[in-house]
């Protein structure tokens, strides 16, 4: 047997995020941001970032995503490209391709797509 180490890939506190798209809000279009961003609502479109993105467990995102680090706790339909890390938590569902240096799929997560690990 082997042990799985607990690693804290994201320090998630609401104070970390300058912008939070709250539950009940639906956004259609392109989102661009340079500081950490959290989605708790619904998004349709495209997301392009030079920072971290957290998709909370109550979220639904239909978008191609490009960010530094992406944490998926909710539902994502679209391709995800992250410069450093894509992390799909045990509650996360990703239907799309992943391109990143590092990929973590927690037990219980759902992933349907192709994964490309880059240097």
C-alpha positions, 0 to 999 in steps of 0.5 A, spaced: 500 500 500 501 507 499 499 513 502 497 519 499 500 526 501 495 531 503 498 537 499 495 544 499 495 547 492 490 552 493 490 557 500 482 558 499 479 564 503 474 569 500 479 575 502 484 572 497 479 574 491 478 581 489 472 578 485 467 573 486 461 572 481 456 570 486 451 564 486 444 566 482 448 570 477 449 568 470 454 571 466 455 570 458 461 573 454 468 573 455 471 574 462 479 577 463 482 578 469 489 579 472 487 578 480 484 571 483 477 570 481 472 565 484 466 563 480 460 561 484 454 562 479 454 560 472 458 562 466 457 561 458 463 564 454 470 564 454 475 565 460 482 568 460 486 570 466 493 571 468 492 569 475 488 564 479 481 561 478 476 557 482 470 554 480 466 553 486 462 547 488 455 550 486 458 553 479 456 551 472 461 554 467 461 552 459 467 556 457 474 555 454 479 557 460 486 559 460 489 561 467 495 560 471 492 555 476 485 553 476 481 549 481 475 546 479 470 544 485 463 545 480 462 543 473 466 545 467 464 544 460 470 546 456 477 546 455 482 548 460 489 550 459 493 552 465 500 555 466 502 551 472 496 547 475 489 544 474 486 541 480 479 537 480 477 536 487 472 530 489 466 534 487 469 537 481 466 535 474 470 537 467 468 535 460 473 537 456 481 537 455 486 539 460 493 542 458 498 544 464 504 542 467 501 539 473 494 536 473 491 533 480 484 529 479 482 527 486 478 521 488 471 522 486 472 527 481 469 526 474 474 527 468 472 526 460 477 528 455 484 528 454 490 531 458 496 534 455 502 535 460 507 540 458 514 543 461 
